[in-house]
C-alpha cells in the first residue's frame, strides 16, 4: 500500500495486491472548492478498482476534474454522479440572487460549483476514453421509487453532446452491471 502525504491529493492512496491481483487507487475529486479545502483537513475522493476482469471508477460528488480524467483513463465502467442542466442553471441563478443579497456562500452556489452536469460527465468520459458511463446520484432525485422526475434523455443526451460515444446507462438502485 502506498499512501501519499497529506497536501498531495493528486493521488492519495494506492493498494496493489501484486501481479495478477486487484488494485485500488484514490484521487481527490472537486466536490469542495479551493476556498473550502484551504480551511479543512478532509477531502472528497474518487476511487478506481482494477481487477483481472475489468476496471471501475466511482466519482462520488464532483464537478469536472482532471484528477478524475486521469484516474478513469481507459476504464471499463465510469460511474459518475450527474445533475440535470436545468438544475445547474437554476442553482446558478439562485446563487447570484443570494450573492446580491449578501450571501456569497449559499447552498445553491455549492451545488452549482461542485456537481457534474451531463456535459461535464461527457467531457471527462471522452477525454479518459472510458468504455461505458453509468450515471447515478441524479439531481433531481426521483420522488417516486423506480421513476425519474426528468426524462432519461435529459441526462444521456448531454453526455453525448459533450463528445462521449460509448454506452451511457442511467443507474438504478440495486442495478447489477
ROKE-958807 format. One record per residue: residue in one letter; y, z, x of N, C-alpha, C in turn. Coordinates in steps of 0.1 Angstrom, whole numbers, padded with zeros to 4 digits. Atoms other than C-alpha are relative to their C-alpha. Example, Ala and Ser with C-alpha at 12.3 -4.5 7.8 and 13.67 -1.06 7.14 Angstrom:
BEGIN
{marse "a" {-0012 0000 0009} {-0045 0078 0123} {0012 0000 0009}}
{marse "s" {-0011 0000 -0009} {-0011 0071 0137} {0011 0008 -0008}}
***
This chain:
BEGIN
{marse "x" {-0012 0000 0008} {0000 0000 0000} {0012 0000 0009}}
{marse "x" {-0013 0000 -0007} {0035 -0008 0012} {0011 0003 -0010}}
{marse "x" {-0012 -0004 0008} {0065 0010 -0003} {0012 -0003 0008}}
{marse "x" {-0013 0004 -0007} {0099 -0004 0007} {0010 0012 -0002}}
{marse "x" {-0009 -0011 0001} {0126 0021 0014} {0010 -0001 -0011}}
{marse "x" {-0010 0000 0010} {0150 0032 -0013} {0012 -0008 0004}}
{marse "x" {-0011 0008 -0003} {0180 0009 -0014} {-0003 -0014 0004}}
{marse "x" {0005 0014 -0003} {0159 -0022 -0006} {-0008 -0004 -0012}}
{marse "x" {0007 0002 0013} {0150 -0033 -0041} {-0005 -0015 -0002}}
{marse "x" {0005 0014 0002} {0141 -0070 -0034} {-0015 0001 -0002}}
{marse "x" {0014 -0003 0003} {0105 -0057 -0032} {-0002 0015 0002}}
{marse "x" {0001 -0014 -0001} {0098 -0021 -0039} {-0014 0005 0002}}
{marse "x" {0014 -0005 -0001} {0060 -0019 -0039} {-0009 -0012 0001}}
{marse "x" {0011 0010 -0001} {0031 -0040 -0028} {-0013 0007 0002}}
{marse "x" {0013 -0006 -0001} {-0005 -0029 -0033} {-0010 -0011 0001}}
{marse "x" {0010 0011 -0003} {-0032 -0052 -0018} {-0013 0006 0002}}
{marse "x" {0014 -0005 -0001} {-0069 -0045 -0023} {-0008 -0007 0011}}
{marse "x" {0007 0007 -0011} {-0077 -0067 0007} {-0005 -0014 -0004}}
{marse "x" {0005 0013 0002} {-0093 -0101 0010} {-0009 -0001 -0013}}
{marse "x" {0008 0002 0012} {-0106 -0113 -0024} {0003 0010 -0011}}
{marse "x" {-0003 -0010 0010} {-0092 -0083 -0042} {0013 -0003 -0008}}
{marse "x" {-0012 0001 0008} {-0063 -0078 -0065} {0012 0006 0007}}
{marse "x" {-0012 -0006 -0005} {-0027 -0071 -0057} {0010 0002 -0011}}
{marse "x" {-0011 -0003 0009} {0003 -0057 -0075} {0013 0000 0009}}
{marse "x" {-0013 0000 -0006} {0039 -0064 -0065} {0011 0003 -0010}}
{marse "x" {-0011 -0003 0009} {0071 -0050 -0080} {0013 -0003 0007}}
{marse "x" {-0014 0002 -0004} {0107 -0060 -0077} {0010 0006 -0010}}
{marse "x" {-0010 -0004 0009} {0139 -0048 -0092} {0005 -0011 -0009}}
{marse "x" {-0005 0010 0009} {0150 -0066 -0123} {0015 0002 -0002}}
{marse "x" {-0014 -0002 0002} {0185 -0069 -0136} {0003 0006 -0014}}
{marse "x" {-0002 -0007 0013} {0183 -0046 -0166} {0012 0010 0001}}
{marse "x" {-0012 -0008 -0002} {0211 -0024 -0151} {0010 -0008 0009}}
{marse "x" {-0010 0007 -0009} {0243 -0039 -0138} {0004 0008 0012}}
{marse "x" {-0004 -0007 -0012} {0257 -0030 -0104} {0008 0012 -0002}}
{marse "x" {-0009 -0011 0003} {0283 -0007 -0119} {-0008 0012 -0004}}
{marse "x" {0009 -0011 0004} {0254 0014 -0132} {-0009 0004 0012}}
{marse "x" {0010 -0003 -0011} {0229 0012 -0103} {0007 0007 0012}}
{marse "x" {-0008 -0007 -0011} {0257 0023 -0079} {-0001 0015 -0002}}
{marse "x" {-0001 -0014 0003} {0255 0057 -0096} {-0013 0006 -0004}}
{marse "x" {0013 -0005 0005} {0218 0061 -0105} {-0011 -0002 0010}}
{marse "x" {0011 0001 -0010} {0187 0067 -0084} {-0012 -0009 -0005}}
{marse "x" {0012 0008 0005} {0162 0048 -0107} {0004 -0014 -0002}}
{marse "x" {-0001 0014 0002} {0157 0011 -0112} {-0010 -0005 -0011}}
{marse "x" {0009 0007 0009} {0141 -0012 -0138} {-0008 -0010 0009}}
{marse "x" {0008 0009 -0008} {0112 -0031 -0123} {-0008 -0010 -0008}}
{marse "x" {0009 0010 0005} {0092 -0062 -0129} {-0012 0000 0009}}
{marse "x" {0013 -0001 -0007} {0055 -0065 -0119} {-0007 -0013 0000}}
{marse "x" {0009 0011 -0001} {0032 -0092 -0107} {-0014 0005 0003}}
{marse "x" {0014 -0004 -0002} {-0006 -0087 -0109} {-0007 -0013 0004}}
{marse "x" {0008 0011 -0004} {-0027 -0111 -0089} {-0015 0004 0001}}
{marse "x" {0015 -0002 -0002} {-0065 -0113 -0092} {-0006 -0014 0004}}
{marse "x" {0006 0012 -0004} {-0090 -0139 -0082} {0001 -0011 -0011}}
{marse "x" {-0001 0009 0011} {-0088 -0154 -0117} {0014 -0006 -0003}}
{marse "x" {-0013 0005 0004} {-0051 -0156 -0123} {0011 0010 0004}}
{marse "x" {-0012 -0008 -0003} {-0016 -0142 -0118} {0008 0002 -0012}}
{marse "x" {-0008 -0003 0011} {0005 -0125 -0144} {0013 0008 0004}}
{marse "x" {-0013 -0007 -0003} {0042 -0114 -0142} {0005 0006 -0013}}
{marse "x" {-0006 -0007 0011} {0057 -0089 -0166} {0015 0004 0004}}
{marse "x" {-0014 -0003 -0004} {0095 -0087 -0166} {0005 0014 -0004}}
{marse "x" {-0007 -0011 0006} {0104 -0057 -0187} {0014 -0005 -0004}}
{marse "x" {-0013 0005 0004} {0140 -0058 -0199} {0007 -0005 0012}}
{marse "x" {-0007 0005 -0011} {0161 -0080 -0177} {0009 -0012 -0005}}
{marse "x" {-0008 0012 0002} {0188 -0106 -0176} {-0006 -0010 0011}}
{marse "x" {0004 0009 -0010} {0184 -0137 -0154} {-0001 0007 0014}}
{marse "x" {0002 -0007 -0012} {0171 -0126 -0120} {-0007 -0008 0011}}
{marse "x" {0006 0008 -0011} {0165 -0144 -0087} {-0012 0008 0006}}
{marse "x" {0011 -0008 -0004} {0142 -0114 -0078} {-0012 -0004 -0008}}
{marse "x" {0012 0003 0009} {0120 -0123 -0108} {-0004 -0014 0003}}
{marse "x" {0004 0014 -0004} {0121 -0160 -0099} {-0009 0000 0012}}
{marse "x" {0009 -0001 -0012} {0107 -0152 -0065} {-0013 0007 -0003}}
{marse "x" {0013 -0007 0004} {0081 -0128 -0080} {-0009 -0009 -0008}}
{marse "x" {0008 0008 0009} {0070 -0153 -0105} {-0005 -0014 0006}}
{marse "x" {0004 0013 -0006} {0065 -0183 -0081} {-0014 -0004 -0003}}
{marse "x" {0014 0005 0002} {0035 -0203 -0093} {-0009 0009 -0009}}
{marse "x" {0009 -0008 0009} {0023 -0176 -0118} {-0006 -0007 -0011}}
{marse "x" {0007 0006 0012} {-0002 -0185 -0145} {0007 0004 -0013}}
{marse "x" {-0007 -0005 0012} {0015 -0163 -0171} {0013 0007 0004}}
{marse "x" {-0013 -0006 -0003} {0052 -0153 -0171} {0003 0007 -0014}}
{marse "x" {-0002 -0007 0012} {0056 -0126 -0198} {0014 0006 0001}}
{marse "x" {-0014 -0003 -0001} {0093 -0122 -0204} {0006 0004 -0013}}
{marse "x" {-0007 -0004 0012} {0115 -0104 -0229} {0010 -0011 -0003}}
{marse "x" {-0010 0011 0004} {0139 -0126 -0249} {0009 0005 -0012}}
{marse "x" {-0010 -0003 0011} {0170 -0122 -0271} {0005 -0013 -0005}}
{marse "x" {-0004 0012 0007} {0179 -0149 -0296} {0015 -0003 0005}}
{marse "x" {-0013 0004 -0004} {0210 -0168 -0285} {0011 0005 -0009}}
{marse "x" {-0010 -0005 0009} {0228 -0158 -0317} {0002 0015 0001}}
{marse "x" {-0001 -0015 -0002} {0221 -0121 -0310} {0009 0002 0013}}
{marse "x" {-0009 -0001 -0012} {0236 -0126 -0275} {0014 -0003 -0003}}
{marse "x" {-0014 0004 0004} {0267 -0144 -0289} {0006 0011 -0008}}
{marse "x" {-0006 -0011 0008} {0272 -0116 -0315} {0003 0012 0009}}
{marse "x" {-0003 -0011 -0009} {0269 -0089 -0288} {0012 -0002 0009}}
{marse "x" {-0012 0003 -0009} {0294 -0107 -0265} {0013 0002 -0009}}
{marse "x" {-0011 -0002 0009} {0318 -0108 -0295} {0003 0015 -0002}}
{marse "x" {-0002 -0014 0003} {0313 -0071 -0303} {0005 0007 0013}}
{marse "x" {-0005 -0006 -0013} {0317 -0062 -0266} {0014 -0003 0003}}
{marse "x" {-0014 0003 -0002} {0350 -0080 -0264} {0009 0008 -0010}}
{marse "x" {-0008 -0009 0010} {0362 -0061 -0296} {0000 0014 0005}}
{marse "x" {0001 -0014 -0005} {0350 -0028 -0281} {0010 0002 0012}}
{marse "x" {-0009 -0001 -0012} {0368 -0035 -0248} {0015 0000 -0004}}
{marse "x" {-0014 0000 0004} {0400 -0044 -0266} {0004 0013 -0007}}
{marse "x" {-0003 -0013 0007} {0397 -0011 -0285} {-0001 0012 0010}}
{marse "x" {0000 -0010 -0011} {0394 0008 -0251} {-0014 0004 0004}}
{marse "x" {0014 -0003 -0004} {0356 0009 -0247} {-0006 -0011 0008}}
{marse "x" {0005 0011 -0009} {0347 -0013 -0217} {-0015 0001 0003}}
{marse "x" {0014 -0001 -0003} {0311 0000 -0215} {-0008 0002 -0013}}
{marse "x" {0007 -0001 0013} {0298 -0005 -0251} {-0015 -0004 0001}}
{marse "x" {0014 0004 0001} {0262 -0008 -0261} {-0001 -0015 -0001}}
{marse "x" {0000 0015 0001} {0270 -0044 -0271} {0001 -0007 0013}}
{marse "x" {-0001 0006 -0013} {0281 -0052 -0236} {-0013 0002 0008}}
{marse "x" {0013 -0002 -0007} {0249 -0036 -0222} {-0010 -0010 -0004}}
{marse "x" {0010 0009 0006} {0227 -0056 -0245} {0003 -0015 0005}}
{marse "x" {-0003 0014 -0004} {0245 -0089 -0237} {-0002 -0002 0015}}
{marse "x" {0001 0002 -0015} {0245 -0084 -0199} {-0014 0003 0005}}
{marse "x" {0012 -0005 -0006} {0210 -0070 -0195} {-0013 -0005 -0006}}
{marse "x" {0012 0005 0006} {0186 -0090 -0216} {0001 -0016 0001}}
{marse "x" {0001 0014 -0003} {0174 -0126 -0213} {0002 -0008 -0013}}
{marse "x" {0000 0009 0011} {0184 -0154 -0236} {-0011 -0010 0002}}
{marse "x" {0010 0010 -0002} {0159 -0182 -0242} {0003 -0009 0012}}
{marse "x" {-0003 0009 -0012} {0178 -0204 -0217} {-0002 0007 0013}}
{marse "x" {0003 -0008 -0012} {0176 -0176 -0191} {-0015 0000 0003}}
{marse "x" {0014 0000 -0002} {0139 -0174 -0196} {-0005 -0014 0005}}
{marse "x" {0004 0014 -0004} {0135 -0212 -0193} {0005 -0003 0014}}
{marse "x" {-0004 0002 -0014} {0156 -0213 -0161} {-0008 0007 0010}}
{marse "x" {0008 -0007 -0009} {0136 -0186 -0145} {-0014 -0006 0001}}
{marse "x" {0013 0005 0001} {0103 -0201 -0156} {-0001 -0014 0007}}
{marse "x" {0000 0014 -0006} {0112 -0237 -0145} {0002 0002 0015}}
{marse "x" {-0003 -0002 -0015} {0126 -0225 -0111} {-0012 0006 0007}}
{marse "x" {0012 -0006 -0006} {0095 -0204 -0105} {-0013 -0009 -0001}}
{marse "x" {0011 0009 0002} {0072 -0232 -0116} {-0012 0007 -0006}}
{marse "x" {0011 -0007 0006} {0051 -0209 -0138} {-0007 -0010 -0010}}
{marse "x" {0007 0009 0009} {0024 -0225 -0160} {0002 0003 -0014}}
{marse "x" {-0001 -0003 0014} {0028 -0206 -0192} {0010 0012 -0002}}
{marse "x" {-0009 -0010 0003} {0056 -0185 -0207} {-0005 0007 -0012}}
{marse "x" {0003 -0008 0012} {0048 -0156 -0231} {0013 0008 -0003}}
{marse "x" {-0012 -0007 0004} {0079 -0143 -0249} {-0004 0013 -0008}}
{marse "x" {0002 -0012 0007} {0079 -0107 -0260} {0012 0008 -0001}}
{marse "x" {-0011 -0009 0002} {0102 -0078 -0270} {0012 -0008 -0005}}
{marse "x" {-0009 0009 0006} {0120 -0103 -0292} {0012 0008 -0006}}
{marse "x" {-0012 -0006 0007} {0156 -0094 -0302} {0006 -0011 -0008}}
{marse "x" {0003 -0012 0008} {0160 -0092 -0331} {-0015 0002 -0001}}
{marse "x" {0014 -0003 0002} {0127 -0075 -0336} {-0004 -0003 -0015}}
{marse "x" {0005 0003 0014} {0105 -0081 -0367} {0002 0013 -0008}}
{marse "x" {-0001 -0012 0009} {0113 -0058 -0396} {-0012 0002 -0008}}
{marse "x" {0013 -0001 0007} {0080 -0065 -0413} {-0011 -0003 0010}}
{marse "x" {0010 0003 -0010} {0049 -0062 -0391} {-0007 -0014 -0002}}
{marse "x" {0007 0013 0000} {0034 -0096 -0382} {0010 -0011 -0004}}
{marse "x" {-0009 0011 0003} {0066 -0115 -0391} {0012 0000 0010}}
{marse "x" {-0012 0001 -0008} {0098 -0126 -0373} {0012 -0002 -0009}}
{marse "x" {-0012 0002 0007} {0133 -0124 -0385} {0007 -0014 0003}}
{marse "x" {-0005 0013 -0004} {0141 -0157 -0367} {-0012 -0009 0001}}
{marse "x" {0010 0010 -0003} {0121 -0189 -0366} {-0004 0000 0014}}
{marse "x" {0005 0000 -0014} {0099 -0191 -0335} {0007 -0010 0008}}
{marse "x" {-0007 0011 -0008} {0117 -0223 -0326} {0014 0004 0005}}
{marse "x" {-0012 -0005 -0006} {0149 -0203 -0321} {-0002 0005 0014}}
{marse "x" {0003 -0005 -0013} {0132 -0188 -0291} {-0006 -0012 0009}}
{marse "x" {0007 0010 -0008} {0109 -0217 -0279} {0009 -0011 0004}}
{marse "x" {-0009 0012 -0003} {0135 -0245 -0281} {0010 0004 0011}}
{marse "x" {-0009 -0004 -0010} {0159 -0225 -0260} {-0006 0000 0014}}
{marse "x" {0007 0000 -0012} {0133 -0221 -0233} {-0002 -0014 0005}}
{marse "x" {0002 0014 -0004} {0126 -0258 -0233} {0013 -0007 0004}}
{marse "x" {-0013 0006 -0003} {0162 -0268 -0234} {0005 0003 0015}}
{marse "x" {-0003 -0004 -0014} {0166 -0250 -0200} {-0008 -0007 0010}}
{marse "x" {0007 0008 -0010} {0141 -0273 -0184} {-0015 0004 0002}}
{marse "x" {0014 -0004 -0001} {0107 -0255 -0188} {-0008 -0009 -0008}}
{marse "x" {0008 0010 0007} {0080 -0280 -0196} {-0014 0005 -0003}}
{marse "x" {0014 -0006 0002} {0049 -0257 -0196} {-0002 0005 -0015}}
{marse "x" {0003 -0006 0013} {0033 -0239 -0226} {0009 0012 -0002}}
{marse "x" {-0008 -0012 0005} {0055 -0214 -0245} {-0007 0006 -0011}}
{marse "x" {0007 -0008 0010} {0038 -0187 -0265} {0009 0011 -0004}}
{marse "x" {-0007 -0011 0005} {0056 -0162 -0287} {-0010 0011 -0002}}
{marse "x" {0010 -0011 0001} {0036 -0130 -0282} {0001 0008 -0013}}
{marse "x" {0001 -0009 0011} {0025 -0107 -0309} {-0008 0013 0004}}
{marse "x" {0008 -0012 -0003} {0012 -0071 -0308} {-0015 -0003 0000}}
{marse "x" {0014 0001 -0001} {-0024 -0069 -0297} {-0005 -0014 0003}}
{marse "x" {0004 0013 -0003} {-0025 -0106 -0287} {-0008 0000 0013}}
{marse "x" {0008 0001 -0012} {-0051 -0114 -0261} {0001 -0015 0006}}
{marse "x" {-0001 0013 -0006} {-0045 -0143 -0237} {-0010 -0002 0012}}
***
